[in-house]
Amino acid sequence: MIRTKILAATTALLLVAGPALAETLTAGANIGNVPWEFQDENSEIVGFEVELLREVAERLGYDELDIQNVPFNGLFSAVQSGRIDVAISSITITDERLQSVSFAQPYYDSDQSLSTRTDSGITGTADLDGKTVGVDTGSTGDMYSTEREADWGLAGISRYEGLNPAMLDLAAGRIDAYVSDIPAVAYYLKDKPEMAVVERLATGEQYSMMFAKDSELATKANDVLTTLKNEGFIAELHEKWFGTEAEATTSTVEVREMPKPKS
């Protein structure tokens, strides 16, 4: 079993365990991305993807896992340069991204969401004229909002490195609404009645682990994910972290092909 401990660093939070296949499996994650990878009250790095990656690493024969805190937008260059072996952070598989990186098969189906304060008067995107929306830099929420900035009549888009600083600005009234992945936002807001998700923005997104282009490790991880789906391991993680059973037709349960670029 992989051993774990937390090491302090100036700008990185490290989740460590011990070595094998290569000495260490080095991963990047945007720590603070609840409930995927975040620091709990005991200063331990936890979350759905942390547990999943730890299991994948163990099945591949590693006994050391080093998770480095990397801003979301920096994960792409980090895997491309080889600074990290794999990236996690509810990363959406897109054809554009598949031109320069590789993904294992998806393990979560998602959409974007529009959240705001309950006293804002905003009930959906139709109410965003003249408003400022927050997004996570380089995320699909950023791309989605940027494409619709004129249609929505936005006064501006504020970009953040993660959900927590965006939500603090939303609560303080420095932004009017926030566009981001619905599972993370719903999890964050479950004990914050002053804010709510007011509209689900259907995008058909799917999340997976990201690797360097044509990485052999991506193929190996993909095979492990197939095994973990067949064993029901990922479905159990879903129930643990979201409190509900994963639908049988989702990529959390069904084995899917490894994504390939369309062209």
RAKAPE-V155332 format. One record per pair of residues at least 24 apart in sequence whose ideal C-beta (glycine too) atoms are under 10 Angstrom apart, sorted by the first residue. I is the first residue (numbers start at 1). J is the second residue. Records with the same first field share a line. If there is no record, write none. Layout:
I: J ; J
//
This chain:
1: 54 ; 58 ; 63
2: 53 ; 54 ; 55 ; 57 ; 58 ; 62 ; 63 ; 64 ; 65
3: 63 ; 64 ; 65
4: 44 ; 45 ; 50 ; 54 ; 64 ; 65 ; 67
5: 44
6: 39 ; 42 ; 43 ; 44 ; 45 ; 67
7: 66
8: 43
9: 68 ; 69
11: 68 ; 69 ; 70 ; 71
12: 66 ; 67 ; 68 ; 69 ; 70
13: 37 ; 38 ; 39 ; 43 ; 44 ; 45 ; 67 ; 68 ; 69
14: 45 ; 65 ; 66 ; 67 ; 68 ; 69
15: 39 ; 44 ; 45 ; 46 ; 50 ; 53 ; 54 ; 65 ; 66 ; 67 ; 68 ; 69
16: 45 ; 64 ; 65 ; 66 ; 67
17: 54 ; 57 ; 58 ; 62 ; 63 ; 64 ; 65 ; 66 ; 67
18: 62 ; 63 ; 64 ; 65
19: 61 ; 62 ; 63 ; 64 ; 65 ; 66
20: 57 ; 58 ; 60 ; 61 ; 62 ; 63 ; 64
21: 57 ; 60 ; 61 ; 62 ; 63 ; 64 ; 217 ; 220
22: 60 ; 61 ; 62 ; 64 ; 85 ; 217
23: 62 ; 63 ; 64 ; 66
24: 57 ; 62 ; 63 ; 64 ; 65 ; 66 ; 85
25: 53 ; 54 ; 56 ; 57 ; 58 ; 60 ; 61 ; 62 ; 63 ; 64 ; 65 ; 66 ; 67 ; 84 ; 85 ; 86 ; 217 ; 221
26: 64 ; 65 ; 66 ; 67 ; 68 ; 78 ; 82 ; 83 ; 84 ; 85 ; 86
27: 53 ; 54 ; 56 ; 57 ; 65 ; 66 ; 67 ; 68 ; 70 ; 75 ; 78 ; 79 ; 84 ; 85 ; 86 ; 87 ; 88 ; 89 ; 209
28: 66 ; 67 ; 68 ; 69 ; 70 ; 71 ; 72 ; 74 ; 75 ; 76 ; 77 ; 78 ; 79 ; 83 ; 84 ; 85 ; 86 ; 87 ; 88 ; 89 ; 210
29: 53 ; 67 ; 68 ; 69 ; 70 ; 72 ; 75 ; 84 ; 86 ; 87 ; 88 ; 89 ; 90 ; 91
30: 69 ; 70 ; 71 ; 72 ; 73 ; 74 ; 75 ; 87 ; 88 ; 89 ; 90 ; 91 ; 136 ; 137 ; 139 ; 161 ; 162 ; 163
31: 67 ; 68 ; 69 ; 70 ; 71 ; 89 ; 162
32: 69 ; 72 ; 89 ; 161 ; 162 ; 163 ; 164 ; 165 ; 184
33: 72 ; 88 ; 89 ; 90 ; 91 ; 136 ; 162 ; 163 ; 164 ; 180 ; 181 ; 184 ; 188
34: 90 ; 162 ; 163 ; 164 ; 167 ; 183 ; 184 ; 185 ; 187 ; 188 ; 241
35: 90 ; 183 ; 184 ; 186 ; 187 ; 188 ; 240 ; 241 ; 242
36: 88 ; 89 ; 90 ; 91 ; 108 ; 163 ; 181 ; 183 ; 184 ; 187 ; 207 ; 241
37: 67 ; 69 ; 88 ; 89 ; 90
38: 162 ; 163 ; 164 ; 184 ; 187 ; 188
39: 69
45: 69
46: 241
47: 88 ; 89 ; 90 ; 184 ; 187 ; 237 ; 241
48: 88 ; 90 ; 107 ; 108 ; 183 ; 184 ; 187 ; 207 ; 234 ; 237 ; 238 ; 240 ; 241 ; 242 ; 252
49: 87 ; 88 ; 89 ; 90 ; 91 ; 107 ; 108 ; 207 ; 208 ; 209 ; 237 ; 241
50: 88
51: 233 ; 234 ; 236 ; 237 ; 240 ; 241
52: 88 ; 107 ; 108 ; 209 ; 224 ; 225 ; 228 ; 233 ; 234 ; 237 ; 241
53: 86 ; 87 ; 88 ; 209 ; 221
55: 224 ; 225 ; 227 ; 228 ; 231 ; 233 ; 234 ; 237
56: 86 ; 88 ; 104 ; 209 ; 217 ; 220 ; 221 ; 222 ; 223 ; 224 ; 225 ; 227 ; 228 ; 233
57: 85 ; 86 ; 221 ; 224
58: 224
59: 220 ; 221 ; 223 ; 224 ; 225 ; 227 ; 228 ; 233
60: 217 ; 220 ; 221 ; 223 ; 224
61: 220
69: 162
70: 161
71: 136 ; 137 ; 138 ; 160 ; 161 ; 162
72: 136 ; 137 ; 138 ; 139 ; 142 ; 160 ; 161 ; 162
73: 136 ; 137 ; 138 ; 139 ; 142 ; 159 ; 161
74: 137 ; 138 ; 161
75: 101 ; 138 ; 210
76: 100 ; 101 ; 138 ; 210
78: 210 ; 212
79: 209 ; 210 ; 211 ; 212 ; 213 ; 215 ; 218
80: 210 ; 211 ; 212 ; 213
81: 212
82: 212 ; 215
84: 210 ; 211 ; 212
85: 209 ; 211 ; 212 ; 215 ; 217 ; 218 ; 221
86: 209 ; 210 ; 211 ; 212 ; 215 ; 217 ; 218 ; 221
87: 208 ; 209 ; 210 ; 211 ; 212
88: 207 ; 208 ; 209 ; 210
89: 136 ; 139 ; 162 ; 181 ; 184 ; 207 ; 209 ; 210
90: 136 ; 139 ; 140 ; 180 ; 181 ; 183 ; 184 ; 205 ; 207 ; 208
91: 139 ; 140 ; 205 ; 206 ; 207 ; 208 ; 209 ; 210
92: 139 ; 140 ; 141 ; 143 ; 181 ; 203 ; 204 ; 205 ; 206 ; 207 ; 208 ; 210
93: 140 ; 205 ; 206 ; 207 ; 208 ; 210 ; 251 ; 259
94: 140 ; 143 ; 205 ; 206 ; 259 ; 261
95: 259 ; 260 ; 261 ; 262 ; 263
96: 143 ; 261
97: 140 ; 210 ; 259 ; 261
98: 210 ; 213 ; 259 ; 260 ; 261 ; 262 ; 263
99: 213 ; 261 ; 262 ; 263
100: 212 ; 213 ; 261
101: 210 ; 211 ; 212 ; 213 ; 214 ; 215 ; 218
102: 208 ; 209 ; 210 ; 211 ; 212 ; 213 ; 214 ; 215 ; 216 ; 217 ; 218 ; 219 ; 221 ; 222 ; 258 ; 259 ; 260 ; 261
103: 206 ; 207 ; 208 ; 209 ; 210 ; 211 ; 218 ; 221 ; 222 ; 258 ; 259 ; 260
104: 208 ; 209 ; 210 ; 211 ; 215 ; 217 ; 218 ; 219 ; 220 ; 221 ; 222 ; 223 ; 224 ; 225 ; 226 ; 256 ; 258 ; 259
105: 206 ; 208 ; 209 ; 218 ; 221 ; 222 ; 223 ; 225 ; 226 ; 229 ; 251 ; 254 ; 255 ; 256 ; 257 ; 258 ; 259
106: 205 ; 206 ; 207 ; 208 ; 209 ; 225 ; 250 ; 251 ; 252 ; 254 ; 256 ; 257 ; 258 ; 259
107: 206 ; 207 ; 208 ; 209 ; 225 ; 228 ; 229 ; 234 ; 235 ; 237 ; 238 ; 246 ; 250 ; 251 ; 252 ; 253 ; 254 ; 256
108: 181 ; 183 ; 205 ; 206 ; 207 ; 208 ; 234 ; 237 ; 238 ; 242 ; 246 ; 250 ; 251 ; 252
109: 183 ; 204 ; 205 ; 206 ; 207 ; 246 ; 247 ; 249 ; 250 ; 251 ; 252 ; 254
110: 140 ; 181 ; 182 ; 183 ; 184 ; 203 ; 204 ; 205 ; 206 ; 207 ; 250 ; 251
111: 140 ; 144 ; 181 ; 182 ; 183 ; 200 ; 201 ; 202 ; 203 ; 204 ; 205
112: 139 ; 140 ; 141 ; 143 ; 144 ; 145 ; 179 ; 180 ; 181 ; 182 ; 185 ; 199 ; 200 ; 201 ; 202 ; 203 ; 205
113: 141 ; 177 ; 178 ; 179 ; 180 ; 181 ; 182 ; 183 ; 184 ; 185 ; 186 ; 189 ; 196 ; 197 ; 198 ; 199 ; 200 ; 201 ; 203
114: 141 ; 145 ; 152 ; 177 ; 178 ; 179 ; 180 ; 182 ; 185 ; 196 ; 197 ; 198 ; 199 ; 200 ; 201
115: 166 ; 167 ; 170 ; 177 ; 178 ; 179 ; 180 ; 182 ; 185 ; 186 ; 188 ; 189 ; 192 ; 195 ; 196 ; 197 ; 198 ; 199
116: 170 ; 175 ; 176 ; 177 ; 178 ; 195 ; 196 ; 197 ; 198 ; 199
117: 170 ; 171 ; 172 ; 173 ; 175 ; 176 ; 177 ; 192 ; 194 ; 195 ; 196 ; 198
118: 192 ; 193 ; 194 ; 195 ; 196 ; 198
119: 173 ; 194 ; 195
120: 170 ; 173 ; 176 ; 177 ; 195 ; 196 ; 198
121: 176
122: 176 ; 177 ; 198 ; 199
123: 198 ; 199
124: 177 ; 198 ; 199 ; 200 ; 201
125: 151 ; 152 ; 153 ; 154 ; 177 ; 179 ; 198 ; 199 ; 201
126: 152 ; 153 ; 199
127: 152 ; 153 ; 176 ; 177 ; 198 ; 199
128: 152 ; 153 ; 154 ; 155 ; 176 ; 177 ; 179 ; 199
129: 153 ; 154 ; 155
130: 154 ; 155 ; 156 ; 176
131: 155 ; 156 ; 175 ; 176 ; 177
132: 156 ; 157 ; 158 ; 169 ; 174 ; 175 ; 176 ; 177
133: 157 ; 158 ; 166 ; 170 ; 175 ; 176 ; 177 ; 178 ; 179
134: 158 ; 159 ; 160 ; 163 ; 165 ; 166 ; 167 ; 169 ; 170 ; 174 ; 175 ; 176 ; 177 ; 178 ; 179 ; 180
135: 159 ; 160 ; 166 ; 175 ; 177 ; 178 ; 179 ; 180
136: 160 ; 161 ; 162 ; 163 ; 165 ; 166 ; 178 ; 179 ; 180 ; 181 ; 184
137: 161 ; 162
139: 179 ; 180 ; 181
140: 179 ; 180 ; 181 ; 201 ; 203 ; 205
141: 166 ; 178 ; 179 ; 180 ; 181 ; 182 ; 185 ; 201 ; 203 ; 205
142: 179 ; 180
143: 203
144: 179 ; 180 ; 201 ; 203 ; 205
145: 177 ; 178 ; 179 ; 180 ; 201
146: 179
148: 179 ; 201
152: 177 ; 179
163: 187 ; 188
164: 188
167: 192 ; 195
170: 194 ; 195
171: 195
181: 205 ; 207
183: 207 ; 238 ; 241 ; 242
186: 242
187: 241 ; 242 ; 243
190: 243
206: 250 ; 251 ; 252 ; 256 ; 259
207: 251 ; 252
208: 251 ; 256 ; 258 ; 259
213: 261
218: 258 ; 259
219: 258
221: 258
222: 255 ; 256 ; 257 ; 258 ; 259
223: 258
225: 251 ; 255 ; 256 ; 258
226: 255 ; 256 ; 258
227: 255
228: 255
229: 253 ; 254 ; 255 ; 256
230: 255
//
